[in-house]
Amino acid sequence: MAAAGEETRRDRGLHALVVNTLGQEVVDGSYAPGDILNLDRLSERFAVSRSVLREALRVLQSVGMVEPRQRVGTQVLSRQHWELLNPLVIEWRGRGDYFAQMREMLQLRLGIEPVAARLSAQVMTPAERQELAGVAAVMVAADHDNEGRRYLEADVEFHTLVLRGSGNTVMAHFAHTVAALLRTREQEKRYTVTDYTPASAHRHSALAAAIVAGDADAAYSAAYATLEATLVEFGREAGDTPG
């Protein structure tokens, strides 16, 4: 039994390695759209069985990166087919397409999270409001102490609470996407997480205060201002020019 268990764990580790390596290579352009993956070469490259390789390719197929074609093989698909909101794809793009993904996702979040904040101000329970205020306080404290990791985790929790507190199940599901996106900031080595926190911590605090007070209009405005300011920051760091 122990030997079988060890083999299972090994297969899972190899499966994750193949999925993450190939997914990253597709994002980075090592494989171009239309390329056919040679299963024999991949099996030899990763030293894995065909069954492990097939399982890994099924994961990539599920996020729209590859597709099996009869009498052709497994073909790499273009970006327009990718599940761009899937946390795996977000993680891979975060390593190779960081600023472009951040800009696109922040633009999307501008259309979703202010509405979630408005709804949260209306329907959050007293316990949820208290929890949100506590997380906002952690963000301010982490900023003051220059603790980037602590700030990041609180930031993830903050946006998760707002999206789930909206009472909208679709917005609540979007929290997984936002969490994955926020965590890509620690992968970007040119700028630390704390480069962005000083004013942002206080904007989050203002948003929490509006939700706690039940002021739906103020919550919407504060959420929009928070995301818009972040979008401007990322645009500046990416070298974008206005207009």
Sine and cosine of phi, psi and omega as CSV:
sin_phi,cos_phi,sin_psi,cos_psi,sin_omega,cos_omega
0.00,0.00,-0.66,0.76,-0.02,-1.00
-0.89,0.46,-0.68,0.74,-0.01,-1.00
-0.89,0.45,-0.66,0.75,0.01,-1.00
-0.90,0.43,-0.64,0.77,0.02,-1.00
-0.91,0.42,-0.65,0.76,0.03,-1.00
-0.90,0.43,-0.62,0.79,0.01,-1.00
-0.92,0.40,-0.63,0.77,0.03,-1.00
-0.89,0.46,-0.71,0.71,0.02,-1.00
-0.89,0.45,-0.63,0.78,0.02,-1.00
-0.89,0.45,-0.70,0.71,0.00,-1.00
-0.88,0.47,-0.65,0.76,0.02,-1.00
-0.90,0.44,-0.64,0.77,0.02,-1.00
-0.92,0.40,-0.66,0.76,0.04,-1.00
-0.92,0.38,-0.63,0.78,0.04,-1.00
-0.86,0.51,-0.74,0.67,0.00,-1.00
-0.89,0.45,-0.64,0.77,0.01,-1.00
-0.88,0.47,-0.72,0.69,-0.02,-1.00
-0.91,0.41,-0.72,0.70,-0.01,-1.00
-0.85,0.53,-0.78,0.63,-0.08,-1.00
-0.93,0.36,-0.62,0.78,0.00,-1.00
-0.92,0.38,-0.75,0.66,-0.03,-1.00
-0.93,0.36,-0.63,0.77,0.04,-1.00
-0.87,0.49,-0.69,0.73,0.01,-1.00
-0.91,0.41,-0.62,0.78,-0.02,-1.00
-0.93,0.37,-0.57,0.82,0.07,-1.00
-0.91,0.41,-0.71,0.71,0.02,-1.00
-0.88,0.48,-0.66,0.75,-0.06,-1.00
-0.98,0.22,-0.15,0.99,0.03,-1.00
1.00,0.01,0.17,0.98,0.06,-1.00
-0.90,0.45,-0.49,0.87,0.14,-0.99
-0.91,-0.41,0.78,-0.62,0.00,-1.00
-1.00,0.00,0.44,-0.90,0.09,-1.00
-0.81,0.58,0.74,-0.67,-0.03,-1.00
0.99,-0.15,-0.31,0.95,0.04,-1.00
-0.88,0.48,0.56,-0.83,0.06,-1.00
-0.97,-0.23,0.80,-0.59,0.00,-1.00
-0.98,0.19,0.80,-0.60,0.01,-1.00
-1.00,0.05,0.95,-0.30,-0.10,-0.99
-0.91,0.40,-0.57,0.82,0.02,-1.00
-0.90,0.44,-0.71,0.71,0.00,-1.00
-0.91,0.40,-0.65,0.76,0.00,-1.00
-0.92,0.40,-0.65,0.76,0.03,-1.00
-0.88,0.48,-0.65,0.76,0.03,-1.00
-0.95,0.32,-0.67,0.75,-0.03,-1.00
-0.86,0.50,-0.72,0.69,-0.07,-1.00
-1.00,-0.05,-0.07,1.00,-0.03,-1.00
0.82,0.57,0.77,0.64,0.00,-1.00
-0.81,-0.58,0.34,-0.94,0.04,-1.00
-0.96,0.27,0.28,-0.96,0.04,-1.00
-0.88,0.47,-0.58,0.82,-0.02,-1.00
-0.91,0.41,-0.66,0.75,0.05,-1.00
-0.90,0.43,-0.68,0.73,0.00,-1.00
-0.90,0.44,-0.67,0.74,0.01,-1.00
-0.90,0.44,-0.64,0.77,0.03,-1.00
-0.90,0.44,-0.65,0.76,0.02,-1.00
-0.90,0.43,-0.67,0.74,0.00,-1.00
-0.92,0.38,-0.49,0.87,0.06,-1.00
-0.91,0.41,-0.57,0.82,0.06,-1.00
-0.90,0.44,-0.72,0.69,0.02,-1.00
-0.90,0.44,-0.56,0.83,0.07,-1.00
-0.92,0.40,-0.62,0.79,-0.04,-1.00
-0.91,0.41,-0.38,0.92,0.04,-1.00
-0.97,-0.24,0.23,0.97,0.14,-0.99
0.98,0.21,0.33,0.94,-0.04,-1.00
-1.00,-0.04,-0.46,0.89,0.03,-1.00
-0.66,-0.75,0.30,-0.96,0.02,-1.00
-0.50,-0.87,0.78,-0.63,0.06,-1.00
-0.95,0.31,0.73,-0.69,0.02,-1.00
-0.87,-0.49,0.79,-0.62,-0.04,-1.00
-0.87,0.50,0.74,-0.68,0.01,-1.00
0.90,0.43,0.17,0.98,0.02,-1.00
-0.86,-0.51,-0.77,0.64,-0.04,-1.00
0.82,-0.57,-0.23,-0.97,-0.01,-1.00
-1.00,0.03,0.89,-0.46,-0.12,-0.99
-0.96,-0.27,0.65,-0.76,0.05,-1.00
-0.98,0.22,0.71,-0.70,-0.03,-1.00
-0.98,-0.20,0.38,-0.93,0.02,-1.00
-0.97,0.24,0.23,-0.97,-0.08,-1.00
-0.85,0.52,-0.49,0.87,-0.05,-1.00
-0.89,0.45,-0.29,0.96,0.02,-1.00
-1.00,-0.08,-0.23,0.97,-0.10,-0.99
-0.94,0.35,0.52,-0.85,0.13,-0.99
-0.99,0.12,1.00,0.07,-0.18,-0.98
-0.94,0.34,-0.23,0.97,0.04,-1.00
-0.99,-0.11,-0.02,1.00,0.02,-1.00
-0.96,0.28,0.73,-0.68,-0.03,-1.00
-0.81,0.58,-0.56,0.83,0.03,-1.00
-0.90,0.43,-0.73,0.68,0.00,-1.00
-0.90,0.43,-0.63,0.78,0.04,-1.00
-0.88,0.48,-0.67,0.74,0.02,-1.00
-0.88,0.47,-0.71,0.70,-0.02,-1.00
-0.92,0.39,-0.68,0.73,0.03,-1.00
-0.91,0.41,-0.50,0.87,0.02,-1.00
-0.90,0.44,-0.43,0.90,0.02,-1.00
-1.00,0.04,-0.47,0.88,-0.12,-0.99
-0.86,-0.50,-0.23,0.97,-0.09,-1.00
-0.62,-0.79,0.69,0.73,-0.26,-0.97
-0.85,0.52,-0.85,0.53,-0.12,-0.99
-0.93,0.36,-0.63,0.77,0.03,-1.00
-0.88,0.47,-0.69,0.72,0.01,-1.00
-0.90,0.43,-0.69,0.73,0.00,-1.00
-0.86,0.51,-0.70,0.71,-0.01,-1.00
-0.88,0.47,-0.74,0.67,-0.01,-1.00
-0.89,0.46,-0.70,0.72,-0.06,-1.00
-0.95,0.31,-0.59,0.81,0.05,-1.00
-0.90,0.43,-0.61,0.79,0.07,-1.00
-0.89,0.46,-0.64,0.77,0.05,-1.00
-0.92,0.39,-0.69,0.73,-0.03,-1.00
-0.89,0.45,-0.51,0.86,0.05,-1.00
-0.87,0.50,-0.47,0.88,0.00,-1.00
-1.00,0.02,-0.19,0.98,-0.09,-1.00
-0.91,-0.41,-0.79,0.61,-0.17,-0.99
-0.93,0.36,-0.56,0.83,0.10,-1.00
-0.88,0.48,-0.61,0.80,0.05,-1.00
-0.92,0.40,-0.66,0.75,0.05,-1.00
-0.88,0.48,-0.64,0.77,0.02,-1.00
-0.90,0.43,-0.67,0.74,0.04,-1.00
-0.86,0.51,-0.73,0.69,0.00,-1.00
-0.91,0.42,-0.65,0.76,0.01,-1.00
-0.88,0.48,-0.63,0.78,0.03,-1.00
-0.89,0.45,-0.42,0.91,-0.04,-1.00
-1.00,-0.02,-0.55,0.83,-0.19,-0.98
-0.86,-0.52,-0.16,0.99,0.00,-1.00
-0.86,0.50,0.60,-0.80,0.07,-1.00
-0.97,0.24,0.33,-0.94,0.06,-1.00
-0.83,0.56,-0.61,0.79,0.00,-1.00
-0.92,0.40,-0.65,0.76,0.02,-1.00
-0.92,0.40,-0.63,0.77,0.03,-1.00
-0.90,0.44,-0.66,0.75,0.02,-1.00
-0.90,0.44,-0.65,0.76,0.02,-1.00
-0.90,0.44,-0.67,0.74,0.00,-1.00
-0.89,0.45,-0.69,0.72,0.02,-1.00
-0.88,0.47,-0.62,0.79,0.02,-1.00
-0.91,0.42,-0.65,0.76,0.02,-1.00
-0.92,0.39,-0.64,0.77,0.05,-1.00
-0.87,0.49,-0.63,0.78,0.03,-1.00
-0.91,0.42,-0.59,0.81,0.06,-1.00
-0.90,0.45,-0.65,0.76,0.01,-1.00
-0.89,0.46,-0.69,0.72,0.02,-1.00
-0.89,0.45,-0.69,0.73,0.00,-1.00
-0.91,0.40,-0.66,0.75,0.01,-1.00
-0.91,0.42,-0.61,0.79,0.07,-1.00
-0.89,0.46,-0.72,0.69,-0.02,-1.00
-0.87,0.50,-0.63,0.77,-0.04,-1.00
-1.00,0.02,0.03,1.00,0.01,-1.00
0.84,0.54,0.68,0.73,0.00,-1.00
-0.97,-0.24,1.00,0.00,-0.10,-1.00
-0.88,0.48,-0.68,0.73,-0.02,-1.00
-0.90,0.44,-0.71,0.70,0.01,-1.00
-0.89,0.46,-0.65,0.76,0.02,-1.00
-0.89,0.46,-0.71,0.70,-0.04,-1.00
-0.87,0.49,-0.73,0.68,-0.02,-1.00
-0.90,0.44,-0.62,0.78,0.05,-1.00
-0.92,0.38,-0.60,0.80,0.03,-1.00
-0.89,0.47,-0.71,0.71,0.05,-1.00
-0.86,0.51,-0.73,0.68,-0.03,-1.00
-0.90,0.44,-0.63,0.78,-0.03,-1.00
-0.87,0.50,-0.80,0.60,-0.06,-1.00
-0.93,0.36,-0.52,0.86,0.09,-1.00
-0.90,0.45,-0.70,0.72,0.01,-1.00
-0.89,0.46,-0.66,0.75,-0.02,-1.00
-0.91,0.41,-0.71,0.71,-0.03,-1.00
-0.92,0.38,-0.68,0.74,0.01,-1.00
-0.96,0.27,-0.52,0.86,-0.01,-1.00
-0.96,0.29,-0.16,0.99,-0.01,-1.00
-0.93,0.38,-0.37,0.93,-0.07,-1.00
0.99,0.15,0.04,1.00,0.01,-1.00
-0.98,-0.20,0.88,-0.48,-0.12,-0.99
-0.93,0.37,-0.51,0.86,0.03,-1.00
-0.93,0.36,-0.69,0.72,0.05,-1.00
-0.90,0.44,-0.62,0.78,0.04,-1.00
-0.87,0.49,-0.64,0.77,0.03,-1.00
-0.92,0.40,-0.55,0.83,0.01,-1.00
-0.89,0.45,-0.32,0.95,0.01,-1.00
-0.86,0.51,-0.55,0.84,0.02,-1.00
-0.91,0.42,-0.63,0.78,0.02,-1.00
-0.91,0.41,-0.71,0.70,-0.02,-1.00
-0.90,0.43,-0.66,0.75,0.02,-1.00
-0.87,0.49,-0.71,0.71,0.03,-1.00
-0.89,0.46,-0.65,0.76,0.01,-1.00
-0.90,0.44,-0.74,0.68,-0.02,-1.00
-0.87,0.49,-0.59,0.81,-0.04,-1.00
-0.95,0.30,-0.26,0.96,0.07,-1.00
-0.94,0.34,-0.27,0.96,-0.01,-1.00
-0.90,0.43,-0.51,0.86,0.00,-1.00
-0.97,0.24,-0.26,0.96,0.04,-1.00
-0.99,0.13,-0.35,0.94,-0.05,-1.00
-1.00,0.10,0.96,-0.29,-0.16,-0.99
-1.00,0.09,-0.22,0.98,-0.02,-1.00
-0.94,0.34,-0.47,0.88,-0.03,-1.00
-0.67,-0.74,0.78,-0.63,0.00,-1.00
-0.97,0.25,0.32,-0.95,0.02,-1.00
-0.85,0.52,-0.62,0.78,-0.09,-1.00
-0.93,0.36,-0.25,0.97,0.07,-1.00
-0.86,0.52,-0.42,0.91,-0.13,-0.99
-0.97,-0.26,0.00,1.00,-0.23,-0.97
-1.00,0.02,-0.51,0.86,-0.20,-0.98
-0.78,0.62,-0.86,0.51,0.01,-1.00
-0.97,0.25,-0.53,0.85,-0.05,-1.00
-0.88,0.47,-0.64,0.77,0.00,-1.00
-0.85,0.52,-0.66,0.75,-0.03,-1.00
-0.97,0.26,-0.51,0.86,0.09,-1.00
-0.91,0.41,-0.65,0.76,0.06,-1.00
-0.90,0.44,-0.62,0.78,0.02,-1.00
-0.89,0.45,-0.65,0.76,0.04,-1.00
-0.91,0.42,-0.62,0.78,0.04,-1.00
-0.90,0.44,-0.71,0.71,0.02,-1.00
-0.87,0.49,-0.67,0.75,-0.01,-1.00
-0.88,0.47,-0.64,0.77,0.00,-1.00
-0.91,0.41,-0.66,0.75,0.01,-1.00
-0.92,0.38,-0.69,0.72,0.01,-1.00
-0.86,0.51,-0.62,0.78,0.00,-1.00
-0.97,0.23,-0.17,0.99,-0.02,-1.00
0.97,0.26,0.37,0.93,-0.01,-1.00
-1.00,-0.03,1.00,-0.10,-0.12,-0.99
-0.90,0.43,-0.67,0.74,-0.02,-1.00
-0.91,0.40,-0.68,0.73,0.02,-1.00
-0.91,0.41,-0.59,0.80,0.02,-1.00
-0.90,0.43,-0.69,0.73,0.05,-1.00
-0.86,0.51,-0.75,0.67,-0.04,-1.00
-0.90,0.44,-0.67,0.74,-0.02,-1.00
-0.92,0.39,-0.64,0.77,0.02,-1.00
-0.91,0.41,-0.68,0.73,0.02,-1.00
-0.89,0.45,-0.70,0.71,0.00,-1.00
-0.89,0.45,-0.62,0.79,0.00,-1.00
-0.89,0.45,-0.74,0.67,-0.03,-1.00
-0.95,0.32,-0.62,0.78,0.00,-1.00
-0.90,0.44,-0.67,0.75,0.02,-1.00
-0.89,0.45,-0.64,0.77,0.04,-1.00
-0.91,0.41,-0.64,0.77,0.04,-1.00
-0.88,0.47,-0.66,0.75,0.04,-1.00
-0.90,0.44,-0.68,0.73,0.01,-1.00
-0.86,0.50,-0.73,0.68,-0.02,-1.00
-0.93,0.38,-0.60,0.80,0.07,-1.00
-0.88,0.47,-0.64,0.77,0.02,-1.00
-0.91,0.42,-0.71,0.71,-0.02,-1.00
-0.93,0.38,-0.50,0.87,0.00,-1.00
-0.99,0.14,-0.12,0.99,0.00,-1.00
0.99,0.12,0.33,0.94,0.03,-1.00
-0.93,0.36,0.47,-0.88,0.08,-1.00
-0.90,-0.43,0.63,-0.78,-0.03,-1.00
-0.85,0.53,0.46,-0.89,0.04,-1.00
0.99,0.16,0.00,0.00,0.00,0.00
